[in-house]
Amino acid sequence: MLKYKDFVPEEIEAPGFFKEGRHQSFDHAVEEANKWLAENRIALVSIETVVLPNIWSRWEEGSGDASLGTSSDAPSRWHQFIRCWYKDV
């Protein structure tokens, strides 16, 4: 069965009215993916970089959300993360 695991830089500080939020670096996500791959016995199918809008919005469900919204009336923040597609061995 095909499965996936996301490595998303976590939100460190939520955005405010006049300030942007802070997040872990993309390099941190790469390190976490490498660690997980080394520690788990899987058949890796592929690795991709995914870019989605507003995954940290309080109205969204993160990287697994099937529908993420944007609006021209409000600022959108796009976030990149790593997705590993794999099968159990």
C-alpha positions as CSV (number, residue, x, y, z in Angstrom):
1,M,0.0,0.0,0.0
2,L,1.3,3.4,-1.0
3,K,1.8,5.8,2.0
4,Y,3.3,9.3,2.5
5,K,5.1,11.2,5.3
6,D,5.4,14.9,5.3
7,F,8.3,16.9,6.9
8,V,6.9,20.4,7.4
9,P,8.9,23.2,9.0
10,E,7.0,23.9,12.2
11,E,5.6,27.3,13.1
12,I,7.7,28.9,15.8
13,E,5.8,32.1,16.2
14,A,2.3,32.8,14.8
15,P,1.8,35.8,12.6
16,G,0.3,39.0,14.1
17,F,-1.5,41.9,12.6
18,F,1.7,43.7,11.6
19,K,4.2,40.9,11.7
20,E,5.0,37.8,9.8
21,G,5.1,34.4,11.5
22,R,8.4,32.5,12.0
23,H,9.0,28.9,11.0
24,Q,11.8,26.4,11.2
25,S,14.0,26.3,8.1
26,F,13.6,24.1,5.1
27,D,17.0,22.7,5.9
28,H,15.6,21.5,9.3
29,A,12.9,19.6,7.3
30,V,15.6,18.0,5.2
31,E,17.5,16.9,8.3
32,E,14.3,15.4,9.8
33,A,13.5,13.5,6.5
34,N,17.1,12.1,6.4
35,K,16.8,11.0,10.0
36,W,13.4,9.3,9.4
37,L,14.7,7.6,6.3
38,A,17.7,6.2,8.2
39,E,15.7,5.0,11.1
40,N,12.8,3.3,9.2
41,R,12.8,0.2,7.0
42,I,10.7,1.2,4.0
43,A,10.8,1.1,0.2
44,L,11.1,4.7,-0.8
45,V,9.1,5.4,-4.0
46,S,9.9,9.2,-4.4
47,I,10.6,12.4,-2.6
48,E,9.1,15.7,-3.6
49,T,9.1,19.3,-2.5
50,V,5.5,20.5,-2.1
51,V,4.5,24.1,-1.9
52,L,1.0,24.9,-0.5
53,P,-0.6,28.1,0.7
54,N,-1.7,28.9,4.2
55,I,-1.1,25.5,5.8
56,W,-0.7,27.2,9.2
57,S,-4.0,29.1,8.9
58,R,-6.4,28.4,11.7
59,W,-9.0,27.5,9.0
60,E,-6.8,24.8,7.4
61,E,-5.7,21.3,8.4
62,G,-2.0,21.4,7.5
63,S,-0.2,19.6,4.8
64,G,-2.7,16.8,4.7
65,D,-5.7,19.1,3.9
66,A,-7.2,18.3,0.5
67,S,-8.4,21.9,0.0
68,L,-6.4,25.0,0.9
69,G,-7.7,28.4,0.1
70,T,-6.3,31.8,-0.9
71,S,-8.0,35.1,-1.3
72,S,-6.9,38.2,-3.1
73,D,-8.4,40.3,-0.2
74,A,-6.0,38.8,2.4
75,P,-2.3,38.0,2.3
76,S,-1.4,34.4,1.5
77,R,1.7,32.7,2.8
78,W,3.1,29.8,0.8
79,H,5.0,27.1,2.6
80,Q,7.3,24.4,1.2
81,F,7.9,21.0,2.8
82,I,9.2,17.5,1.9
83,R,6.9,14.6,1.1
84,C,8.2,11.1,1.0
85,W,6.1,8.5,-0.8
86,Y,6.9,4.9,0.3
87,K,5.7,1.4,0.8
88,D,6.3,-0.8,3.8
89,V,8.7,-3.6,3.3
